[in-house]
Amino acid sequence: MQQNVGATDKRVRTALGAVLGIGSLATLGGAAPLPELAAPVLGIGALLMLGTAATGTCGLYALLGVDTCPASAGESR
């Protein structure tokens, strides 16, 4: 699968994944006034965001035809 997540998109996904992960842990620890169901939902969201940022590929972007990764000058896409 080709990379379709650009540098800015990766930074946003990493930050959002960190925030979701902290929210999940805060919910598990009782520090956040959220329902118990929010912890696994936030945790899965965090893993998805961090995973797509690490690999540079997003399955939803591939389905929708979105590409935020600029092509190099010598690369043909």
Backbone as CSV, one residue per row, in Angstrom:
resi,resn,N_x,N_y,N_z,CA_x,CA_y,CA_z,C_x,C_y,C_z
1,MET,0.840,-1.163,0.000,0.000,0.000,0.000,0.900,1.246,0.000
2,GLN,0.615,2.199,-0.871,1.406,3.416,-0.948,1.110,4.338,0.222
3,GLN,2.120,5.124,0.594,1.890,6.105,1.650,0.985,7.206,1.134
4,ASN,0.009,7.563,1.922,-0.924,8.608,1.527,-1.155,9.626,2.638
5,VAL,-0.277,9.629,3.639,-0.371,10.560,4.760,0.883,11.432,4.751
6,GLY,0.698,12.732,4.575,1.809,13.670,4.514,2.359,14.029,5.889
7,ALA,3.414,14.855,5.893,4.110,15.205,7.131,3.213,15.974,8.101
8,THR,2.499,16.956,7.622,1.612,17.726,8.504,0.498,16.841,9.040
9,ASP,-0.040,16.002,8.185,-1.093,15.066,8.590,-0.566,14.121,9.671
10,LYS,0.684,13.671,9.538,1.279,12.784,10.546,1.397,13.485,11.891
11,ARG,1.815,14.752,11.873,1.941,15.501,13.127,0.580,15.658,13.813
12,VAL,-0.426,15.975,13.028,-1.774,16.135,13.587,-2.269,14.809,14.149
13,ARG,-2.046,13.733,13.423,-2.481,12.410,13.891,-1.742,11.988,15.161
14,THR,-0.451,12.296,15.237,0.322,11.963,16.430,-0.192,12.737,17.636
15,ALA,-0.436,14.027,17.465,-0.951,14.850,18.568,-2.343,14.384,18.994
16,LEU,-3.206,14.127,18.023,-4.554,13.668,18.337,-4.518,12.294,19.018
17,GLY,-3.642,11.414,18.550,-3.501,10.097,19.180,-3.041,10.207,20.620
18,ALA,-2.116,11.139,20.881,-1.646,11.342,22.255,-2.772,11.862,23.147
19,VAL,-3.539,12.816,22.644,-4.649,13.368,23.426,-5.697,12.290,23.703
20,LEU,-6.025,11.499,22.685,-7.001,10.420,22.883,-6.482,9.383,23.875
21,GLY,-5.196,9.060,23.800,-4.612,8.103,24.730,-4.639,8.600,26.163
22,ILE,-4.311,9.872,26.348,-4.363,10.464,27.686,-5.800,10.474,28.201
23,GLY,-6.740,10.784,27.314,-8.152,10.763,27.715,-8.608,9.376,28.117
24,SER,-8.129,8.377,27.402,-8.484,6.997,27.730,-7.930,6.604,29.095
25,LEU,-6.673,6.935,29.323,-6.062,6.601,30.610,-6.695,7.381,31.755
26,ALA,-7.052,8.643,31.501,-7.712,9.446,32.533,-9.084,8.872,32.866
27,THR,-9.776,8.378,31.862,-11.087,7.774,32.098,-10.941,6.488,32.912
28,LEU,-9.935,5.684,32.575,-9.694,4.448,33.334,-9.317,4.745,34.777
29,GLY,-8.552,5.814,34.986,-8.117,6.170,36.331,-9.156,6.921,37.140
30,GLY,-10.268,7.270,36.515,-11.326,7.969,37.223,-11.122,9.476,37.290
31,ALA,-10.103,9.998,36.591,-9.833,11.435,36.630,-10.721,12.216,35.668
32,ALA,-11.261,11.543,34.671,-12.140,12.208,33.698,-13.577,11.743,33.943
33,PRO,-14.518,12.687,33.977,-15.918,12.312,34.249,-16.627,11.818,32.992
34,LEU,-16.131,10.736,32.438,-16.717,10.144,31.235,-17.240,8.755,31.565
35,PRO,-18.183,8.251,30.782,-18.661,6.877,31.019,-17.540,5.864,30.798
36,GLU,-17.677,4.714,31.408,-16.648,3.671,31.294,-16.433,3.228,29.858
37,LEU,-17.459,3.290,29.033,-17.344,2.878,27.637,-16.407,3.801,26.850
38,ALA,-16.190,5.006,27.331,-15.344,5.964,26.622,-13.879,5.528,26.617
39,ALA,-13.422,4.843,27.648,-12.014,4.460,27.745,-11.570,3.570,26.577
40,PRO,-12.253,2.466,26.285,-11.799,1.656,25.150,-12.001,2.349,23.803
41,VAL,-13.048,3.144,23.689,-13.284,3.863,22.431,-12.155,4.855,22.188
42,LEU,-11.803,5.617,23.208,-10.691,6.560,23.083,-9.373,5.833,22.843
43,GLY,-9.189,4.696,23.499,-7.965,3.920,23.313,-7.817,3.394,21.896
44,ILE,-8.898,2.898,21.332,-8.859,2.406,19.949,-8.607,3.561,18.989
45,GLY,-9.244,4.693,19.245,-8.998,5.874,18.418,-7.540,6.304,18.477
46,ALA,-6.956,6.258,19.672,-5.546,6.616,19.833,-4.646,5.664,19.056
47,LEU,-4.927,4.373,19.150,-4.116,3.393,18.424,-4.227,3.572,16.911
48,LEU,-5.424,3.866,16.430,-5.604,4.099,14.999,-4.830,5.323,14.530
49,MET,-4.941,6.412,15.271,-4.237,7.644,14.890,-2.726,7.447,14.921
50,LEU,-2.213,6.835,15.983,-0.775,6.628,16.097,-0.273,5.610,15.074
51,GLY,-1.082,4.596,14.787,-0.687,3.598,13.787,-0.614,4.162,12.387
52,THR,-1.591,4.970,12.019,-1.568,5.557,10.678,-0.460,6.599,10.557
53,ALA,-0.152,7.293,11.650,0.952,8.253,11.616,2.289,7.528,11.477
54,ALA,2.435,6.401,12.152,3.700,5.656,12.104,3.936,4.998,10.744
55,THR,2.879,4.461,10.149,3.045,3.763,8.874,2.951,4.694,7.678
56,GLY,2.271,5.819,7.838,2.109,6.751,6.720,1.025,6.349,5.745
57,THR,0.230,5.362,6.117,-0.874,4.939,5.257,-2.180,4.956,6.038
58,CYS,-3.239,5.352,5.362,-4.563,5.381,5.964,-5.520,4.647,5.025
59,GLY,-6.150,3.613,5.534,-7.079,2.835,4.723,-8.283,3.636,4.263
60,LEU,-8.795,4.498,5.130,-9.939,5.327,4.755,-9.550,6.307,3.658
61,TYR,-8.342,6.885,3.750,-7.866,7.766,2.690,-7.772,7.003,1.370
62,ALA,-7.301,5.759,1.414,-7.188,4.964,0.198,-8.560,4.712,-0.426
63,LEU,-9.553,4.420,0.407,-10.910,4.189,-0.107,-11.508,5.443,-0.723
64,LEU,-11.221,6.597,-0.106,-11.796,7.853,-0.576,-10.963,8.531,-1.659
65,GLY,-9.759,8.023,-1.909,-8.893,8.615,-2.923,-8.179,9.872,-2.454
66,VAL,-8.035,10.047,-1.146,-7.363,11.217,-0.587,-5.877,10.903,-0.444
67,ASP,-5.024,11.886,-0.767,-3.579,11.711,-0.642,-2.975,13.030,-0.190
68,THR,-2.455,13.082,1.041,-1.828,14.299,1.539,-0.312,14.205,1.493
69,CYS,0.202,13.142,0.926,1.646,12.921,0.830,2.130,13.432,-0.528
70,PRO,2.979,14.471,-0.535,3.454,14.990,-1.818,4.398,14.000,-2.498
71,ALA,4.329,13.914,-3.804,5.200,13.025,-4.554,6.576,13.672,-4.705
72,SER,7.620,12.883,-4.605,8.975,13.368,-4.812,9.156,13.705,-6.286
73,ALA,10.171,14.516,-6.596,10.385,14.944,-7.981,10.716,13.763,-8.881
74,GLY,11.458,12.787,-8.379,11.839,11.644,-9.199,10.850,10.502,-9.182
75,GLU,9.831,10.613,-8.368,8.844,9.535,-8.238,7.678,9.725,-9.165
76,SER,7.193,8.642,-9.714,5.938,8.707,-10.483,4.872,8.037,-9.641
77,ARG,3.710,8.651,-9.587,2.644,8.107,-8.751,1.487,7.717,-9.585
